[in-house]
Each structure stands twice: as C-alpha cells, then as structure tokens.
Amino acid sequence: MVRMVSATELKPTTYAWPVETTELRVKAGRHLAVNGLDLQLGTGVHGLLGPNGAGKTTLMRALSTVHRPSGGQLRLLGEDATSSRVLRPLRRRLGYLPQHFGFYPRFTVREYVEYMAWLREMPKAAIPGAVQRAVERVGLTARADSRLKALSGGMLRRVGIAQAIVNDPDLLLLDEPTVGLDPEQRVEFRTLLRELGTDSCVVVSTHLVEDVVAACTDVVLVDEGKLVWQGLPAALIQIGEQGGTGDSPAERGYTSLLSSHRSAS
Ligand SMILES: Nc1ncnc2c1ncn2[C@@H]1O[C@H](COP(=O)(O)OP(=O)(O)OP(=O)(O)O)[C@@H](O)[C@H]1O
C-alpha cells in the first residue's frame, strides 16, 4: 500500500529538541511542584521516573499546555509554549493521556475517540480512518462499539491511549499509561511505545522501572521538581549493578541515584 506523505511531514525540522525547558517552574495549587527544571528531550521514548510527589504529573500538565508555567522557559516543538498565540496550532500536534481522564460513560469507544479527534481539529475526512487505526493499535477493535461504562479499568486506560494517539502527535504525553493493564497488554503496549518513539517524542510517566527499561530510549529521573539524572536505560542498570536496593538492577539504579541525590542536597 502506498501512503500519502503530507506537506507537514516533508517540512524540515527547525528545532533541535521537541521539548526544551530552562529553569522551568510550575505550581500545583500553591506548591511549586516543578522547581527550576532544565530538560532537553529529543525523538524517542522518555521514561519519566520519580517518587510520589516528585512533580511528574505537574510537569506533564505543563508539557500538555493544560497548566501554565509560573516561570522559566518552555519550548515545545520549537514554539514558545508560554505564548497564548501558539497554543492552538501547537495543541493539534500534541497527544495527552492525563493520570485521570474524564469521559462520557454513554459514548462508545469509537464515539469518544472521534470526539477527541474533533477537539484536536483534525480534518473531518481523516477522522474515521484515524479513529479505526488508533482503536486497532490499542487492541480494542472488538469493543469499538461498546459503551465506555461497560469497559474494565484496563480497557478504559487503552481507550485513553487511543485518544492520545489518534492525531499521530509529534509530542505524546502519557501519564501512568500502564495502570490497570494486564501483563499481556503491558507487553503489547511496550511494542506500541517503541513504534511511536521512532518518529515522535514520547514522554511516559510511570512508577514501573521495568517498563522504562523495556520500552524507553531515555530515562529522566526527577525529585522535588528538579532533574536528578538523565541517561540511557543501560546506564541505569549499570549503576544498579554497583549497589542500591530493589529487585532488579534497574530498580537498584533508581534507588541508588535517588539516595545519592538526597544525601548531596
Ligand atoms: N492542587 C494541589 N495543591 C497543592 N499541592 C499540590 C496540588 N497538586 C499537587 N500538589 C503537590 O505537588 C507535588 C507534586 O505533585 P505531582 O502530582 O505533580 O507529583 P507526582 O510525581 O505526579 O506524584 P505521584 O507519583 O504520586 O503521582 C506534591 O508534593 C503534591 O502534594
């Protein structure tokens, strides 16, 4: 089959990093949950790790443009994401699965993903095919016409992933996407992540270090709203081979990096 290549795909990329933050500060309520974060993320799958309260969800909300930073710089896909002028075209190129996403229980899977495609201002004629592809990619073809209220928690999470990828985003943000997925689905999801990361920037927030090692090209560790460490999964494993607590080298690498960061600060 011959695929049509759009003008957008042929346009040269004029930015070095799909995500670039400098001294980024973002509030959650009155709390400065992201507190001076410097980060550069390229094409690939970035696993965002950190303990409870580290600021991962707040960062994801800022990257998705839902939450406006209170200071510092945020550049997304080459645009200054703090400028309201660029938000609308920028949002068409983003995909976001929030930690808790709202939905209308009486919508079917297909109707919901269609609705999200429409909100992202996709061309009308492209929507039915894009919805079908997204639903197939998350393994929900057989349930495409089921109402959301009839789905299990893991299936709903997969619907959330489908709506996030329906517009083939250049920047895809997934906040704890594997919560509630059964082991078989998690393995399939890792394959999907690897595919998505070949030509876009994917940021996945998770507590599952093994998912990061299996599917990510880059590890980003944050604590108290700051960057603690960034590197290859293999480097995390290597650190874990020298010490730390946990059931796998990657987990030991994670705990070891966090404890040396905490004792240094
Ligand atoms: N609405 C709010 N008001 C005040 N503080 C908040 C609010 N939301 C989050 N916080 C605080 O901001 C910090 C970062 O929260 P955030 O949810 O971003 O962390 P997280 O890394 O996603 O945590 P988890 O792994 O538990 O999901 C925490 O200390 C949290 O208590």
The ligand as a Gaussian input file, in Angstrom:
#p B3LYP/6-31G(d) Opt

LIG

0 1
 N       -3.680000      21.043000      43.940000
 C       -2.569000      20.983000      44.692000
 N       -2.413000      21.821000      45.736000
 C       -1.292000      21.798000      46.481000
 N       -0.264000      20.944000      46.284000
 C       -0.396000      20.078000      45.272000
 C       -1.537000      20.044000      44.424000
 N       -1.369000      19.061000      43.485000
 C       -0.157000      18.512000      43.744000
 N        0.412000      19.109000      44.808000
 C        1.729000      18.799000      45.383000
 O        2.690000      18.989000      44.347000
 C        3.710000      17.991000      44.441000
 C        3.865000      17.292000      43.101000
 O        2.673000      16.577000      42.809000
 P        2.559000      15.701000      41.483000
 O        1.161000      15.135000      41.465000
 O        2.987000      16.512000      40.329000
 O        3.627000      14.567000      41.762000
 P        3.843000      13.135000      41.061000
 O        5.306000      12.986000      40.889000
 O        2.991000      13.020000      39.849000
 O        3.323000      12.157000      42.187000
 P        2.694000      10.654000      42.069000
 O        3.823000       9.775000      41.669000
 O        2.218000      10.396000      43.457000
 O        1.569000      10.705000      41.062000
 C        3.321000      17.090000      45.619000
 O        4.046000      17.498000      46.758000
 C        1.855000      17.346000      45.789000
 O        1.468000      17.181000      47.143000

